[in-house]
């Protein structure tokens, strides 16, 4: 990967972090030192985040990125955010999350995903986070 591509990736990660922060209120930021398989962002509770910023992409490209996202999730929910040139940020996440079936691993294939705006994902993610906090509080 060339220097320009790395720079575009870093800028994309910072841009995505800002958009997610705006919609969630969470202290989301770019992970400074990424090891292979790490989430690209920190501060997104319960989610493993993959960020992609490209000029253009086919559905096959997005499916490949989704596969990478799922592989690195390691027990967290996978979410892919991507932005193509002159486009808005889009999110891809498992349909099972919308149905509150968080442990339905067979639903992690790309064909079982939902794609939507960052705002739509953020509303769902905030709701899940609030539910998980409530469940923790009820046990104490």
Secondary structure, 3 states (H helix, E strand, C coil): CCHHHHHHHHHHHHHHHHHHHHHHCCCCEECCCCCCCCCCEECCCCEEEEEEEECCCCHHHHHHHHHHHHHHCCCCEEEEEEEECCCCCEEEEEHHHHCCCCCCHHHHCHHHEEEEEHHHHHHHHHHHHHHHHHHHHHHC
